[in-house]
Amino acid sequence: MSTDQYSVLGKAPGTEELKNLSSNDVHLTIKDLNAGYGKMVILHDFDLFVSKAQSLCLIGPNGAGKSTILHSIYGFTNITGGAIKMRNNDITHLSPNEKLKHAGIAYILQDASIFPGMTVEENMIMGGFLMDKPSQTRDAAEKVFAKYPRLDERRNQHAGVLSGGERRLLEISRALIMDPEILLVDEPSIGLEPRYIEMVFEILDDLQHNEGKTIILVEQNAKKGLEFADIGYVLVSGQLAMADSGDELLKNPEVERLFLGG
């Protein structure tokens, strides 16, 4: 990480300013979160507020703690302080399975999470492993196939033959089987050709604006992430350094110089 990037620390807005970036219908709240792996603390007194059907993009240098935020929301980290709430329900210490089944939070992994030796349909069915009945899973899968004909046409093919963009579409689609309210999306554009990057962000835009999903994403392509998101948070060394609307951060000369390659 460039030494210059430390210069933005201490410029983060306070709690009320962060809340004002969201509407009154706050969907997910993180307050004073300290979390990491084992004894290593990565996040320090971290706050986050995002409303129903809003999108929030986390940007920052490698090692800043962006993915650790997603991991903490989903239950993959050791949380030593603070709280994560979905509306007024404390979900801080729920397991990943409980987060998915009972809280309606789905995590779309960074890359290579499909099973190449299984068919597209079999991969899709895996998304419903927590459903009570196999028939529920199949019904849910058919709804997703109806939404994405591109996958429906390939349902009997092995997932290993799909293009990079189609694999990412399958990863997103599989996460929709449980009909989550919140999607955690880790590096959706990683490894994709430009045309597939556009496709993936169009899919996420549709899920947010037409299906009311709340989306929290980490995106190394900071410019693309901020163009997509309603809100942008800049992380440096496990701390929130800056936050504003995506549009305002794109126009911020300091953000452009340090994080957008300007």
Order of alpha helices (4+ residues) and beta strands (2+ residues): alpha-beta-beta-beta-alpha-beta-beta-alpha-beta-alpha-alpha-alpha-alpha-beta-alpha-beta-alpha-beta-beta-alpha-alpha
